[in-house]
Amino acid sequence: MHGIVTGGAGFIGSHLVDCLVHNNWDVTVIDDCRTGGTHNLQRHLDTRAITFLKKDLNDDGWQESFRNADHVFHLAADPDVKESARDPSATIRNNFTATVRVLEAAHHHGIPAIAFTSTSTVYGDAPVIPTPETYGPLAPISVYGATKLASEALIAAYCGTWGMDAQVFRFANIIGSRSNHGVCWDFIQKLRRDPGHLEILGDGRQAKSYLEVHACVDAMLHVSGKSPPGYQVFNIGSEDWVDVRSIADIVTREMGLSGVEYRFSGGARGWVGDVPRMLLSIEKVKALGWHPRIGSQESIRVAVRALLEA
Ligand SMILES: NC(=O)c1ccc[n+]([C@@H]2O[C@H](COP(=O)([O-])OP(=O)(O)OC[C@H]3O[C@@H](n4cnc5c(N)ncnc54)[C@H](O)[C@@H]3O)[C@@H](O)[C@H]2O)c1
């Protein structure tokens, strides 16, 4: 099998590349390294196990690599909700416009299947919790969520018009080694700078579902092999949630710190576009035979240990 992984030098993408190489796929990574980096892929580059194209998907010069590919895993994106409020046009370009271009290349080369990494933020402030894939109307409250929802719509249209298969993954919060954003990473950076205090965005009561990155990639590959044809959407996450204050407790404990003073920035939302309560129904992916082995708290512990060891 020949797989294209856009965003393969990033956090989740590089773990996906590890698994594909392990399963003997020919892998081509396209990434401009704006947030990821080749350090995440070094061992595969050293052994020439993958082809790496350092390209911005909004430029040309990568489309030919799609020739004869069996599957596109499209992960490249600006993944930060906060950033999408600061620079919405960059998020629109790297999330939506880049997806348009990936779909065009996939269609041009007759690639049968695409996997797309979407997000729980497409649900906005959904009152139905756990939120199933069938929940609607979908009303994201961030530009990031809107670019992902717009991308989903276009992927559905390509499937309907040209008979492509697609697996759209709406991820909860994914955490683990190689991440360089998100709450665990953020708390560790802050506590390394100042082990006595921790600034917590919001009131600390935001409760969300967290999944460790190896489980996330395992779910993606499981579904890719078993999904029914056509356009399919799958929530991927843990079956429980954990609040931000508890995450701070886990991080401080894992770092061996005590007496850390928490300072809350206040408000129910940590930042513009923050969805304070997020738990996804994962019944659909469970029906395909995948289920998370650990819950959100344990996932946080595993992820924090991995980040501290790096
Ligand atoms: N981490 C999470 O909790 C989470 C949750 C939901 C969805 N997602 C989605 O999963 C995917 C991977 O996220 P991540 O957390 O690994 O982020 P990441 O920033 O580590 O990875 C994204 C990669 O895409 C690359 N990229 C961005 N724009 C590009 C462009 N125009 N051309 C080429 N490469 C480009 C970056 O350099 C980076 O390596 C993203 O689509 C993200 O939206 C992540």
The ligand as a Gaussian input file, in Angstrom:
#p B3LYP/6-31G(d) Opt

LIG

0 1
 N       -4.119000      17.487000      18.666000
 C       -5.439000      17.448000      18.855000
 O       -5.905000      17.390000      19.993000
 C       -6.385000      17.462000      17.677000
 C       -7.760000      17.409000      17.943000
 C       -8.654000      17.424000      16.870000
 C       -8.171000      17.443000      15.574000
 N       -6.827000      17.505000      15.353000
 C       -6.364000      17.539000      13.967000
 O       -5.372000      16.551000      13.767000
 C       -4.424000      16.995000      12.786000
 C       -3.016000      16.936000      13.343000
 O       -2.931000      17.823000      14.456000
 P       -1.649000      17.871000      15.390000
 O       -2.141000      18.108000      16.758000
 O       -0.772000      16.713000      15.112000
 O       -0.987000      19.234000      14.909000
 P        0.499000      19.518000      14.367000
 O        0.606000      21.012000      14.250000
 O        1.513000      18.840000      15.186000
 O        0.463000      18.874000      12.920000
 C       -0.016000      19.541000      11.767000
 C        1.066000      19.455000      10.698000
 O        0.572000      20.074000       9.502000
 C        1.625000      20.844000       8.920000
 N        1.002000      21.876000       8.092000
 C        0.139000      22.865000       8.492000
 N       -0.237000      23.599000       7.438000
 C        0.387000      23.072000       6.345000
 C        0.392000      23.415000       4.950000
 N       -0.289000      24.457000       4.476000
 N        1.133000      22.645000       4.103000
 C        1.873000      21.593000       4.572000
 N        1.906000      21.245000       5.878000
 C        1.173000      21.980000       6.753000
 C        2.397000      21.388000      10.114000
 O        3.716000      21.753000       9.801000
 C        2.344000      20.199000      11.084000
 O        3.457000      19.338000      10.938000
 C       -4.864000      18.411000      12.402000
 O       -5.679000      18.330000      11.244000
 C       -5.709000      18.854000      13.574000
 O       -6.650000      19.837000      13.210000
 C       -5.927000      17.512000      16.365000

